[in-house]
Amino acid sequence: MILPPSSRTKLLAPLLLALALAARAEEPAAGVLTRAPAVVSPATPDYPEAAKARGLSGEVTLELDVSPGGEVVGARVVKPAGDGFDEAALAAGRMLRFSPAEIDGKPAAVTLEYRFRFDAPPPAPPPVAAAVLRGVVLERGTREPLAGVAVAVGDGASTFTDREGRFELAGLPPGTAKVVASDPAHQRFETEEVLEPGKAVEVKYWLRRAVRDAYEAVIVGEREKKEVTSVTITSGEVGRVAGVSGDTVKIVQNLPGVARAPGGFGMLVVRGGNPTDTRVYVDGVEVPLVFHFGGLTSIIPSELVDAVDFEAGNFGVRYGRATGGRVDLRTRDPGSKRLHAVADGNLYHALAMVEGPVGEDVSIALAARRSYADAMISAAARSSDAFGVTVAPRYYDYQGKLTWRAGPDDTLRLSVLGVDDRMELTGIDTGGLEELDRFKIGTGFVQATGSWDHRFSEDARARLAIAHGVIDISNRFGSFASERDRFQMTTLRAEASRDLGPAVTLAAGADTRFLPSSELQLEYPEIPPPNQLPDPDPRKIRTVLHLQAMEAGVWTEATWKPLDGLVIVPGLRLEREVLINTMTWFDPRLSARYTVRDGTTLKGGAGLYHQPPQPVYLTREWGNPELREEGAWHYMAGVEQRVFGPVTADVQLYYKRLFDLVLPTPTADRYVNGGTGRSYGAEVLLRWNPGGRFFGWLSYSVSRSERDQNVIGGTIMPSGDAFDQPHNLVALGTVELPEVWEGFSAGFRVRYATGNPYRRAVGAVYDADADRYEPVQEPSAGARIPDFFQLDLRADKRWTHRTWVLSAYLEVQNATNRKNPEDVAYNYDYSERGWATGLPLFPSFGLRAEY
């Protein structure tokens, strides 16, 4: 060990003094050492590395010549130690500095001995290597990586997972450590890991969702709301809602402003209009139908639907050719991170879907569904007296979508949608009626759509979509009528928008549909004039129509924010329709939203809307080629209010004035634009928003729909409307019940609706030529079908395994087995009246596996 300089000085002082006295005794003339030198600038020699590595010690004695000023001017080894110690001692000795020595009181040069001792340090304990813990956190069942999860090890080290669910903690002490992973949406996960020194432990943790929010929707870059009547339903919100069989589009039938479709069929009756007054789109491209026959389900499975935008009226100029509402099914992009597969089967149909990445920037989804509802309904018909004649649908559909993220500013998509429906009379005895069993209806179409979304800058965006489809219609009604139609449709939709500053955004676009070739093979009897007995053997008209048609619309729209919280959206739309004749119209529209304070928004709108007549009314054989477009003015005012927490209220008042409606006439024109009408009412949506263990809403509509017609050709047309329902109330909800059973949820739907109006038969006239009675009806719809009430229940159980999920569900429609009248029925001579009732208690059980 090398002694510190102060200690060495104390030890050497007596030695130096003794040497000085000895020298004086031998050479008395040399003088007396009156002051011994002392070290004032110590030096520490370097320990030889070789000796240190071998653990050697040593001591070296030097002889130093010190000048009168205290500097070392010479150094010699007088007692060596070897192994590099001598050289190290000499180098250090030359760096020493002493206080001057004095002889006889005067500074003098001296020679002295100085020792350096090298003591090997005790071997240091081997360093303890730190441990590393790294891994990934996934959601149990879905395998979805979880970002933002806090991962803590022991009492101090912690971190958060990245967007891929990965984490790493370094510098951890070895040993057994407690690991905790947690976030607000999942159950706390705890485990112990054995950390070894110098090693990394790779882990994979699976977190179970706390109370699984089946209605959760992640919204990235949500567009600012400017529509005044829009309601958006995410696909997750309806997964467990009773009465809709998990169908995203059927949930729209439970919103304010939508009347109950007679018989529960797949129609959208919006604000008193006809079903044909509302147009349906898939990703902005119009489709010919949205429900399969019977209305059991929509044409696109909910697994592929991201959200449904529904506007009961006052929609913007981006869409046209409708005097009712608008429904847009927005399909989601396929998952790009992992393989995802779903298999689902119930009493209605079976579904299979698979999606996943096929490249770094390309993902694809494929799905197919096949029904066997015809067999189920036929069995129910045979076992229940509630059924008389049963119409059973058979359908299948298939979908495919490919998404290519070509760059940060470009996304290209290609999708294919195919549908095939058939409906037949089944489970009946024809009773000798000829060819009644030949009642068949068939519709099928295939549509392919390509789209390109491009961002020029943060302020400018554009979208282009091109679609081509083929529609086949094949109907046969015994020997009475038949139809065979084939259409080709090409749709072009383009739009662009640019922000001109923080207060103004301009947008413009065009949407056009072409029918390059269509063939209609029709065989129908002549339409009898109003209020006249039909011919017992009517003349049939057979014709083949070759049509080329076009629907073209251009629009422009501005979004103006003159004040904080105020959004004003004026728009103009120009439309041109070329079918059998040519129609042109111009629709101005205006809407506004004003956020008075956080949670309170006032809104209003007014606009003009037109739509072409139904094609059959334009044919020369059955209608009037000179018909013009039908029109409607829409007015609305409302308020959106956050009541508390997740509860919001949306109240709207609306008024629609209808004009130029197509009506039959006994003249040679057959149909004319002579109808008028109005629809008005109030709608309330009290909604418990998603985000917790409960989701639901209360929807109430009070409305009137009237067709106050003028005298046309001497015939008074009936007032009222076939779909007028003054009161329509829907209450639905679903709640998670982990206290009862982990993964268990229960839901309900209660619906009450006023019965539809109908014209009573006040008598009958015997038609000897046809050998049957023909009814004599009252001039206007003065009666209503009894009110409708239905309770639906649903229960779901979810078993969450590590990498997949198994679900079972039971849904019971019309749980009270109430015989709801759907239509009036008479005996042969109209002297007695009864009711045709709807579905009885109808249970459905299904299983679903998801990987």
Secondary structure as UniProt FT lines:
FT   HELIX           5..26
FT   HELIX           28..30
FT   STRAND          33..35
FT   STRAND          39..41
FT   HELIX           49..54
FT   STRAND          58..66
FT   TURN            68..69
FT   STRAND          71..79
FT   TURN            83..84
FT   HELIX           85..93
FT   TURN            94..95
FT   STRAND          97..98
FT   STRAND          101..103
FT   TURN            104..105
FT   STRAND          106..108
FT   STRAND          110..118
FT   STRAND          131..139
FT   TURN            140..142
FT   STRAND          150..153
FT   TURN            154..156
FT   STRAND          157..160
FT   TURN            163..164
FT   STRAND          166..172
FT   STRAND          175..183
FT   TURN            184..185
FT   STRAND          186..195
FT   TURN            197..198
FT   STRAND          200..207
FT   TURN            214..215
FT   STRAND          230..234
FT   HELIX           235..238
FT   TURN            239..240
FT   TURN            242..246
FT   TURN            248..249
FT   HELIX           250..254
FT   TURN            256..257
FT   STRAND          258..259
FT   HELIX           262..264
FT   STRAND          269..270
FT   TURN            271..272
FT   HELIX           275..277
FT   STRAND          279..282
FT   TURN            283..284
FT   STRAND          285..286
FT   HELIX           293..295
FT   HELIX           302..304
FT   STRAND          305..311
FT   TURN            317..318
FT   STRAND          326..331
FT   STRAND          340..345
FT   STRAND          349..357
FT   STRAND          362..371
FT   HELIX           373..383
FT   TURN            385..386
FT   STRAND          390..407
FT   TURN            408..409
FT   STRAND          410..426
FT   TURN            431..432
FT   TURN            434..435
FT   HELIX           436..438
FT   STRAND          439..457
FT   TURN            458..459
FT   STRAND          460..477
FT   TURN            478..480
FT   STRAND          481..499
FT   STRAND          504..525
FT   TURN            530..531
FT   STRAND          540..560
FT   TURN            564..565
FT   STRAND          566..578
FT   STRAND          582..597
FT   TURN            598..599
FT   STRAND          600..611
FT   HELIX           615..618
FT   TURN            620..622
FT   TURN            625..626
FT   STRAND          630..644
FT   TURN            645..646
FT   STRAND          647..664
FT   TURN            668..669
FT   STRAND          671..688
FT   STRAND          694..706
FT   STRAND          711..712
FT   TURN            713..714
FT   STRAND          715..716
FT   TURN            722..723
FT   STRAND          727..736
FT   TURN            738..740
FT   TURN            742..743
FT   STRAND          744..753
FT   STRAND          757..758
FT   STRAND          761..767
FT   TURN            768..771
FT   STRAND          772..777
FT   STRAND          783..784
FT   STRAND          788..800
FT   STRAND          805..813
FT   TURN            815..816
FT   STRAND          821..826
FT   TURN            828..829
FT   STRAND          833..837
FT   STRAND          842..850
//
